[in-house]
Structures are given as C-alpha cells and as structure tokens.
C-alpha cells in the first residue's frame, strides 16, 4: 500500500519547516531523503509518524486519512539519529519491549526478537547491556527493535550520523542488504551524505528549506540535477557553480579564456548562464587561469584544493597528496565537455552529453 503525501505544510514562527511537500512512498523500495541540516527531513518523518501535526495538506494510505489516524495505529516504526535504548534492560529485552507492550505471545516475541538481532549481526549479544556495546552495536539494537515490530512503514532519521567514518561505511553496506529484504515495508531514510543517499536509495528525494526539489532514481538525480541547489546538495564536495556566457560559438566562464563550445551546449542561444562543474572536472595545470589557494584539505588518498579565481571560488578534487599551501598561486584547467548549464534562475537547461546518454538509456 503506497503512502501519499500531498501539499504538506508546516510553518513555525514564520519559518517554513514543510512547504507543499508532495511525494509517494512505495512498498519494497528504499527512499532516501537527502538535504542539509534544517532542510526539514526530521520534520517530514515526524509528520509521517504522527508525532508532528501539520498546518495543511493530506496524507493517505490505502484510501485512509493518515492525518486522522492515531499514532499507535499508523503501523510505523522510527529509528532516531540519537539511538535510544533502555540502559537497565539487556539487548534481548530492549528489542522485545515493544512486542511485550503489544501483548504478543512469548513464542512470537522470542522468534521476532532473535530474528531481528540475527539480521543486524547481534545474535550473540542478547544478554549484554547497552553500556557494554560499541556505538555501532547500540545503533543496531535500536534498528533491531524497529525491525522486530514488523511494521508497514520504517522511518530512519540519519541513523549513522553520529558514528565514525569507517563504521558508517561498514553499516551502510550492511543496511543496503538488510533493507533489500524488507519485502512490502516502506523504508524512508534521511541523510546529509550524498554518497549514502546514492548508495542506499532506490528513490532519492532532494529536500531544501522544507521543500522537495527533485525526486528520481540515484542516477537521474545525480546526472540531471534539476537546479543549482540540487546540484550542490547531491555532490560532495558541492558542485562548482559560476557565471558564464555563450556567444558566437564560444563559451566564457569565470575569467577563463573563451573556448570553443562543446557539442552538448551548441544549440543553446547566446546569453548569460550559470554553469556547473564537479570538483573532479577541475584540475591544477601548468597553464591556465591563475587563482589563489584559500584552503587545502587532505582526505585519505585525495586532496581538495579551494581556489579563488577573481571573485569566483572553485574546489578542485585530485587524487593523491599534493604539496599545495594556503596563499599559493596555482593555475586551473576546466573540462568544457563536462559543463552543466543552468539558466539565470538556476534551472537545468543542459547536461554533458555523455551523462545524458546514460540517463536516457534507462
């Protein structure tokens, strides 16, 4: 049974927490809602769960008005960013607690609790207290408790946000397999991490300032971001966005010399545009436009170099560790065949042809 949200609105102290949110959530699919902090992701989950009243809009499932359905009848389980476990109960009793409250038989409780613990890799930890577990294991207990309830809707509010990077990677892989086995359950997972949204989601919803800006498969959203805002949100680091102009078969961007226009932009009329370029498509070179390094970040085997050309900032992502320092003058090269073109209002008008072909082939 699909869950339909139509024009959900919520304003608090003049700030839109939800603004005309419309979406359909389908059973058997993992929906990832990606957005920056304060985008409205948690508010949306709370509204779906019945923990947050909305000002207007509708929420229906199987023809029933979900907004008028009491919380305890919504067939919903929720896992929070700050995992919540009962410190005085062991792992088994933490998972079994909501089942006991529901009045299920002892055999059903034992079967469901042990099945859920096994699914998250905690079959041998039944008698431990939460204080005897690592952070990742405690989050798995909270996950197992939600899974044991066997609800029709599973809501996960940034469940990996408070874990270290390596543990997030490990659990992300495990969750992908786990969620794929949820059958007819509607799974909705919020995150601020683009890689997480793309890896886990069958459907990606991009949220910003209480609005859903775009919905699609991970490939569709990544390759055809509807606006410059979406392009920034679903890329890490955010896509470089800068002003430019097409004129007389040439494109000029951000102080770079005019270059022959790439084939995928050739049919655009002359005029001013906003262009986007991923950090991997900007490079350091021996020749090119000069800019000043404002920040350098080394992350694993990659270096992120922040450079300002005139007044335009760029982020360059290059493999390996490079000897670049704050204040250095460097030269940048751009790949014009990788340019995304947006109109002056920030709406997508053209994508690189190699990406367009892959999307249209779906």
N, C-alpha and C positions, 0 to 999 in steps of 0.2 A: 504494500500500500504506500503510495507516494505521500510525501508531506509537502503541501503547497503553502508558501508564504507570499502574500500579495500586499504590496504597499505598506509594509510595517513601518510605523513612525514612532519615535520617542524623542522628546525634547526635555532636557533638564537644565534649568537655569539659563535658558536661551541657547543652549548648545545642543545640536542635533547628535544624538547617540545612534539613532537609526533614522534613515531618511529614505522613504519609499523603497524599502528592501523587498525585492521580488525574486523568488528562487523556488525551484522544485528539487526536492531531495528524494532520490530513488533507492529502493532496497537493493542490496547486493553491490552497491558502489560506495567507494570511499571518497567523500567530498572534503577537500582541503580548502579552508578559508584563510587566505594569506593577506596580511596587512600590517602596517606599522603599529607600534604601541598607540593605544587610544583610537584605533580605527573603528571600534565598535564590535569586534569579534566576540568578546566575552558577553557583551550585552545581547548579541544575537542568540548565543547559546542559552543564556538565561531566559530569554523570551520564549524560545522553543521549548524549554523545560518547564515553563510556567512559574519560574522564580522571579520574573520581571514583567510587570504589566506594561503594555504599550499604549500609546495615545490613540492610535487608529491603525486600520489595516485588518487583514484577515489571515487566519492560519487554519488550514483544514487538512484532515486525513480521513480517507475513506468516506468523504461526504460529511464528516462530523466537524463541528466548530471546535477546534482545539483550544481557542482562547477561552472558551467557556468550560473546558474540561479541567477538573481539579488536578493538581499536580500528581497526586497519588494514583490517578487513573490514566496518566499520559503514556505509560509503558516506556519510560525514559530512564536511562542511567547516565551519570555525568562524572567524569574524572577531571579534577582541577589541576591547575599549574602547581599549586602548593599541595602535594599529596597529603591526604587526610587519612590517618589510621588511628585506631584506638590503642593507646600505649599499654593499657592494662590487659589487653587480650593478645593471645598468640596469633600467629599467622592464619591458622585454620579458622579460628573463631572470628577474626576480622572479616574474612571472606564470607563466612556463614551467617554473620549477624543479620543482614537484610533478609536472608532466606528464613531465618527463625522468626523475624518480625512479621513475615508474610504468612506464617503459620504452616509452612510446608512440612512434610513428614521427615523424620530423621534420616531415612534412607535416601530421599531425594536431596536433602541438604548435604549429606556426606558425598553423594555422587557428583553433584554440581560443583561443590567447593573443591573437591580433589581434581576434577576435570579441569576446572579453571586454573588452579595452581599449576597443574602439569602443562597447560598451554602456554604459561608465561615462564616456565622453567623453574618453578619453586616447589616441585613435588616433594623435595627432601627437607623443606624448611617449615613444615606445618606447626611444629611446637616452639619455634623461636618467637621472641617478642620483637616488635618493630625496632627497638633500640639496638638489637643485635644484628641488624641488617644494614647494608650499604644504602646510599640514597637511591641508586638504581633499583635495588631489590624492593625498597619501600614503595617506589612508584609502581612496581609490578604487582605488589599486594593490592594497591588501590585499583589497578587495572583488573586484576582477577576478581575483585569484589563486584565491579561493574559487569564483567562478563558473566559471572555466576547468576546474576539476576535474569539473564536471557531475555532482555528487553527488545522491543522492536526498533528503538532509537538509542544509539550510543553517541554521547557528546564528549569530546576530548578537548579540553581547553589548554593548549600549549603544554602537554604533559611532559615534554622533555626539556623545557626551557631552563630549569634550574639545575640541570646535570652538566657535567663537564663534556668537552667536545668528543672525546673518544667514546664515552659511554653513550652519548646521543647517537653517534654513528652506529654503534652496536645495536641499541634498542630500535633504532629506525629500521634496520634490516629485519629485525625480529617482528616488529609491528606490521611491516608490509605483508609478511607471510601470515601473521595472525589475523589481520583484518580481511584478508582474502578468503578466509574460511568462515566468515560470519553469515553466509547464506542470505537470508531475507532481511537482515538487520540494516537499517540506515545508519551509516557511520559518518559523523561530521567532526573534522579535526582542524583546530585552528593553529596557526603558526606565524611567526615573523620571518622564518627562514625560507628563502626561495628554493634551495636545494631540497628541503624537507617537503615542501608543497609539491614540487615536481616529481619527486621520487615516490611519494606515498599516494598521491591523488589519482583517482580515475577522472574526477571532475575538479577543476580548480576555480574558485571564486575569489576575485581580487577585490578587497574592501578598502575603502579610504574615507575617513571623516563621516562614517555612518552610512555610506553608500556602497553598493556593489557596482563596480565599474565595468567588470567583464566576467563572463563565465564561459568556460570551454575546457577541452582536454588540455593536459600539460603542454603538448606540442603547439596547439593552436594559440594558447595564451603567450607562450614563450616566443613563438615565431611571428605572431601577428598581434603585438600589444596594441590595444585599441587607442590608447592615449599616451602622452609622455609620462603621465603619472603612473600608469600601469607599467610602462617600460622601466621606470625607476624602481618600482616595488618588486618586480619579479626577476630582477637581475642583481647579482651580488658579485662585485660592487655594483651600485646603481648604474644604469646606462648613462654614458656621457650625452648630455643634451646641450645643443648650442645652435646659435642662429646662423643662417646662411642664405645664399641666393643662387637661383638658377637663371642664367641669362645667356642667350646666344650659343646654346650647346655646351656651356661650361657651368661648373658648379664652384662656388667660392664659399668657404666656411671658416669662421673664427680666425681670420687673419692669415690663413693658408693661401698659397698661390692658386689661382684658378686652374682647375684641371678639367680635362675632357669628361663630359658627363657619362656616367655608367649607363649601360643599356636599360637597366630597370627603372631609371629616372627619366629616360629620354623623352617620354611622351607627356611629361608634366609641363604645364605652361610656365613661362618665365615669371619670376616673382620671388618673394621672400618666404622662407620656410624655417621650421625648426627641424634640425637633423639629430639623429641618434646614432651612437656608435658604441658597441660594447667595449669594455676595457681591454679585452683580448685582441681587438682590432685596431688598437693604437699602440705604436711601438716607439722605442728610442732608436735613433738613427744618427749617422754621421753627417747627414744633411737634412734640411727641412726647416720648419719654423721653430724659432727659439722660444723657450719658456723657462720659468724659474721653478725649481723644486720647492714645494711648501711642506711636504710630509712624505716619509718613507716608512712602509710597513712590510716586515718580512713575516710571511705566514707559511710555515712548513717549507716546501720547495719552491714557493712563488714569492715574488716581490711586487708590492703595489706602490707605484710612484705617483704622487699627486703633483701635478704641474699646472701652473697658470700661464696661459698664453694671452698677453694683453690683460683683459679682464675676464677671460673665459677659463674656467677650471676644467682640467681633464684628469682622469685616473687611468694609469697605464698598468696593465697586468702582464708580467713577464715571468717566464719560467726561470728558476734558479735564483741564487742570491747574488745581488749586484751591488757594487760599490758606488752608491749614489747617496749624497748627503744633502741635508737641508740647505737651501740657498744656491745649490749648483745650478748652472745654466746648461740645459740639455736641448736637444733637437728632437722633434716629434715627426713621425710619419703617420698618415692616416690611410686606411683602405677605403677608397671611394666606392668600391663594389659592395661594401658591407653597410653602406649608409641606409638607415631608416629615415623616411621623410614624413614629417607631420606638418599640418597647416599651422597658421599662426595662432590658432586657438588650441593647438596641441592634439588634434585628432589625426590618426594614422591615415596617410594617403598612399604610401608605397613602402613595400618591404624589399630587401635584397632578393634577387631573382632565384638564387639557389635555395633560399628558405621558402619562398612562395611555392616553388615546385614541390617541395616535400610536403607542405601542408595540403595543397590541392590534391595530392595523390592519396590522401587518407580516405 
